[in-house]
Amino acid sequence: MQKRTIHYIGLFSLLLLSWWITGCDNTSKYARQPSTEPSAAKPSATETVRTVAPKPPQQKSAAWYIRLKVKNIQTGQRFNGAKFGVLDRDDATQMYSLKAFGSIGSSGLDLVFQDETGSVSGDQLVYYRQSENGVRQEWPFTVRSGESNATIALQMEGFYALTSYVDSEDRIRFTETRTMDDPVLKQMKLVDSETGEEIPVMRKGKPVVYIFDMNGKQTYHFKWVKETEPVQIPLSGNRVFAAKAGLEKCRVRQSTANVSSGVPLNRDKPFDITTPPKAK
């Protein structure tokens, strides 16, 4: 009897142990498993959201000048002393224009402006006008060459924005900044007064080089025009645009109206237009 009781107790113990092991395996299926989905990132209390403000549009310069240069392609002779522009002064022409030399001789080369308002007389080497917003303006000029059969290259050397200030001696001075992306350049064009041809002054961000023949004459006439709106000039078949060609690389072309693009530079420096007047 004692042996049978021990046998029952052992059997019961084995059944209890088996039930416990099986129960643990079954309940493990219902245990909460760790999530494998990525949790949403919480913004940091110190996190700063950075935004890029849109670049404000560049303003047109109220005072500026343009320097022009010409080159005799056959001989390599150059002239780059002529410039014109606007100042925010009613005496801009009388006070800041500079008269040109008289004769250039049989082998000379230069460029001079003509004042059609009567404010100054004779040809001008430096020619300023009062700035006028919303008004079409013209600067007539003449290329003079002692060699009447020369082929000439004409180019804008640069656009210079001007900022005035008064120095320690009460004189009006100007600081210039050379730039080739001033919005006013989009309103400009070159007009060949001999043929009526209109030429853009910029091409793909570079100043245009205009090549022409003197055609047996010693003078050739142009107009530099600033329109009230941006200028759109379609390309014609007799124009040649070369992205890397500048005045220094020009060679003789067959066409009398060839155009190529020069290479712009940038610089800043103070200068005097002429002898400046005393500030009042």
C-alpha positions in Angstrom: 0.0 0.0 0.0 2.8 2.4 0.8 4.6 1.7 -2.5 1.3 2.3 -4.4 0.8 5.7 -2.7 4.3 6.8 -3.5 3.7 5.7 -7.1 0.6 7.9 -7.3 2.4 10.9 -5.8 5.2 10.6 -8.3 2.8 10.3 -11.2 0.9 13.3 -10.0 4.1 15.3 -9.7 5.1 14.4 -13.2 1.7 15.5 -14.5 1.9 18.8 -12.6 5.4 19.5 -13.9 4.3 18.8 -17.5 1.2 21.1 -17.1 3.4 23.9 -15.8 5.9 23.6 -18.6 3.2 23.5 -21.3 1.4 26.5 -19.7 4.5 28.6 -19.8 5.0 27.9 -23.5 1.4 28.7 -24.3 1.2 31.9 -22.3 4.5 33.1 -23.9 2.6 33.5 -27.1 0.4 36.2 -25.5 3.2 38.1 -23.8 3.7 41.7 -25.1 6.5 41.8 -27.6 8.7 44.9 -28.1 7.5 46.9 -31.1 9.7 46.8 -34.2 8.2 49.9 -35.8 10.2 53.1 -35.6 8.8 55.6 -33.2 8.1 59.1 -34.4 10.9 61.5 -33.7 10.0 64.1 -31.1 11.1 67.7 -31.9 13.8 68.9 -29.6 12.9 71.8 -27.4 16.0 73.6 -28.5 15.7 72.7 -32.2 15.8 75.8 -34.6 14.1 75.7 -38.0 16.2 77.6 -40.5 14.7 79.2 -43.6 16.4 80.9 -46.5 15.0 84.4 -47.2 14.6 85.2 -50.9 17.3 87.4 -52.3 15.9 90.9 -52.8 16.0 92.2 -56.4 19.0 94.3 -57.3 18.1 98.0 -57.5 19.1 100.1 -60.6 21.9 102.5 -60.0 20.8 106.1 -59.9 24.3 107.3 -60.9 26.7 105.4 -63.1 29.1 105.6 -66.1 30.2 103.3 -68.9 33.6 103.2 -70.4 34.0 102.4 -74.1 37.0 101.2 -75.9 37.9 100.8 -79.6 40.6 98.9 -81.4 42.0 99.0 -84.9 42.1 95.3 -85.7 44.8 95.6 -88.4 47.3 97.6 -86.4 46.3 96.7 -82.8 46.0 100.4 -81.9 43.6 101.0 -79.0 41.7 103.8 -77.3 39.8 103.4 -74.0 39.6 106.9 -72.6 35.9 107.7 -73.5 33.1 107.4 -71.0 29.5 108.6 -70.5 26.9 108.3 -67.8 24.3 109.9 -65.5 24.5 111.8 -62.2 21.7 112.8 -59.9 22.6 116.5 -60.4 21.0 119.2 -62.6 24.5 120.4 -63.5 25.9 117.0 -64.5 26.7 118.0 -68.1 28.2 121.4 -67.4 30.3 120.4 -64.3 31.4 116.8 -65.1 31.8 116.6 -68.9 35.3 116.9 -70.3 36.0 118.3 -73.8 37.9 116.0 -76.2 41.1 116.8 -78.1 40.9 118.6 -81.4 42.5 116.5 -84.2 43.6 112.9 -84.1 46.0 113.1 -87.1 46.4 110.7 -90.0 47.0 107.6 -87.8 45.0 108.4 -84.7 42.0 106.6 -83.1 39.6 107.8 -80.5 35.9 108.0 -79.6 34.0 111.3 -78.7 30.5 112.2 -77.7 28.2 114.9 -79.0 25.9 116.9 -76.7 22.6 117.5 -78.5 21.1 119.6 -75.6 23.4 122.6 -76.1 24.7 122.4 -72.5 28.3 122.1 -73.7 30.0 122.8 -77.1 32.2 120.6 -79.2 33.1 116.9 -78.9 33.3 115.5 -75.4 35.7 112.8 -74.2 33.6 112.4 -70.9 29.9 113.1 -71.2 27.5 113.1 -68.3 23.8 113.8 -68.3 21.3 114.3 -65.4 19.6 111.0 -64.5 16.0 110.8 -65.5 13.8 107.8 -64.4 11.3 106.6 -66.9 12.7 108.7 -69.7 14.4 107.4 -72.9 18.0 108.8 -73.1 20.6 108.8 -75.9 24.3 109.4 -76.0 25.4 110.1 -79.6 29.1 109.4 -80.2 31.6 109.1 -83.1 34.5 106.8 -83.7 37.3 108.8 -85.3 40.1 106.9 -87.2 43.0 108.5 -89.2 43.0 105.3 -91.3 39.8 105.4 -93.4 40.0 101.7 -94.5 40.5 100.3 -91.0 38.3 97.6 -89.4 37.4 98.7 -85.9 36.2 96.7 -82.9 33.9 98.6 -80.4 33.2 97.3 -76.9 31.9 98.4 -73.5 34.8 98.0 -71.1 32.6 98.1 -68.0 29.6 99.5 -66.2 30.4 101.5 -63.0 27.9 102.3 -60.3 28.7 105.5 -58.5 28.1 106.5 -54.9 28.8 110.1 -53.9 30.3 111.4 -50.6 31.9 114.6 -49.3 35.5 114.4 -48.3 37.3 116.2 -45.5 37.9 119.3 -47.6 34.2 119.6 -48.5 34.6 118.3 -52.0 32.1 115.9 -53.7 33.8 112.6 -54.5 32.6 109.4 -55.9 33.2 105.7 -55.2 32.8 103.4 -58.2 31.9 99.8 -58.2 32.4 97.9 -61.5 29.6 95.4 -62.2 28.1 93.7 -65.2 24.7 92.7 -63.8 23.1 96.1 -63.0 19.4 95.9 -64.1 19.8 99.2 -66.1 22.0 97.3 -68.6 18.9 95.3 -69.7 17.4 98.6 -71.0 20.4 99.5 -73.1 21.3 99.0 -76.8 23.9 100.2 -79.3 22.6 101.7 -82.5 24.8 101.9 -85.6 23.7 105.2 -87.1 25.3 104.4 -90.4 23.2 101.3 -91.1 20.4 101.5 -88.6 21.5 98.2 -87.0 20.6 97.7 -83.4 23.1 95.7 -81.3 22.6 94.3 -77.8 25.2 95.5 -75.3 25.3 92.3 -73.4 25.2 88.7 -74.5 25.1 85.8 -71.9 26.4 88.0 -69.2 29.3 89.4 -71.2 29.8 92.7 -73.0 29.3 92.5 -76.8 32.1 93.4 -79.2 30.8 95.1 -82.4 33.1 95.0 -85.5 32.7 97.4 -88.4 34.6 98.9 -91.3 35.3 102.6 -91.7 34.4 102.2 -95.4 36.8 104.9 -96.7 35.7 107.5 -94.0 37.4 108.8 -91.0 34.3 109.1 -88.8 31.6 106.5 -87.9 28.5 107.4 -85.9 26.7 105.6 -83.2 24.1 106.1 -80.5 24.0 104.5 -77.1 20.4 104.3 -76.0 18.7 103.6 -72.6 15.1 102.6 -73.1 12.4 102.8 -70.5 11.9 99.0 -70.6 14.2 96.0 -71.0 15.4 95.7 -74.6 14.8 92.5 -76.6 16.9 92.4 -79.9 16.5 89.2 -82.0 19.7 87.8 -83.6 20.2 88.3 -87.3 22.3 86.3 -89.7 25.1 88.8 -90.0 26.0 88.6 -86.3 28.6 86.2 -84.8 28.5 85.6 -81.1 31.6 84.0 -79.5 31.3 83.3 -75.8 35.0 83.6 -75.0 36.1 86.2 -77.7 36.9 89.7 -76.4 38.3 92.9 -77.8 41.8 91.7 -77.3 41.1 88.5 -79.4 39.3 90.2 -82.3 40.5 89.4 -85.8 39.4 90.7 -89.2 36.0 89.4 -90.2 34.2 89.5 -93.6 31.0 90.9 -92.3 30.7 94.7 -91.6 28.4 93.9 -88.6 30.0 91.1 -86.7 29.3 90.8 -83.0 31.1 88.8 -80.3 31.1 88.7 -76.5 33.9 89.9 -74.3 34.8 88.9 -70.7 33.7 91.0 -67.7 35.8 91.9 -64.6 34.9 93.4 -61.2 36.7 95.9 -59.0 36.0 98.6 -56.5 38.0 101.8 -56.1 37.4 105.5 -55.4 38.0 108.1 -58.1 37.3 111.7 -59.2 35.2 112.2 -62.3 36.9 115.5 -62.9 37.8 118.3 -60.5 34.8 118.1 -58.2 33.0 121.2 -57.1 32.7 122.3 -53.5 29.7 121.0 -51.7 27.2 123.7 -50.8 
